[in-house]
Amino acid sequence: WSADEYAAAGVPMARRGARFDEWLACLDALLTEDPVSFQGEFYRVPPSHVAPAPVQQPRPPVLLGGSAEPALRRAGARADGWISSSRASVDDVRAGVRTVREAARHAGKDEADVRCVVRGVTVVHDDPAGAGDRPPLQGTPAQVRDDLGRFSELGVDEVFLDLNFDSEGVGRPDTDADAAIEKAFAVLDACSPGGGE
């Protein structure tokens, strides 16, 4: 989406979808063939050996990000699933899951084989805010657990609790690493099913 990033990398932004589709084919070859070779319009791999082989067979799952309709359809049709942006709204997630699963179905895949993962900005505190006054995954542990249930109802398979935007400094460079780990485990315990009971 960022023209500046394409310019910095010296890659034209035009045909980025075709380039990415070819990269997925190249990546699949790299992870599943030995020896491997690949010849495409954008990518070339001469006959090569890649080692060590992935533990997951035939290859590790490939989950794609993106929020534009072509990216969502690619995640469902070409990949093993989708990861939302960290700031996606509930409506964005609902629409994204629907589009990804529909694309999987149209590609002849079982919808259940395509994972939908939410990466959500998570801030846990003791001050309960009204449901309409707070973003999802931000509030008391009980509110966050309720939000996790809502994401499940939307067809989300997994939620990644992203603590990097917590104002208490979990993701700041000057944060004590041990304190950050301690907070992360406390949030995990408090927000897990049955947590805080």
Buried (B, 14 or more C-beta within 10 A) or exposed (E): EEEEEBEEEEEEBEEEEEBBBBEBEBBBBBBBBEEBEBEBEEBEBEEEEBEEEEEEEEBEEBBBBBBEEBBBBBBBBBBBBBBBBBEBEBEBBBBBBBBBBBBBBEEEBEBEEBBBBBBBBBBBBEEEEEEEEBBBBBBBBBBBBEBBEEBEEBBBBBBEBBBEBBEBBBEEEEBEEEEBEEBBEEBEEBBEEEBEE
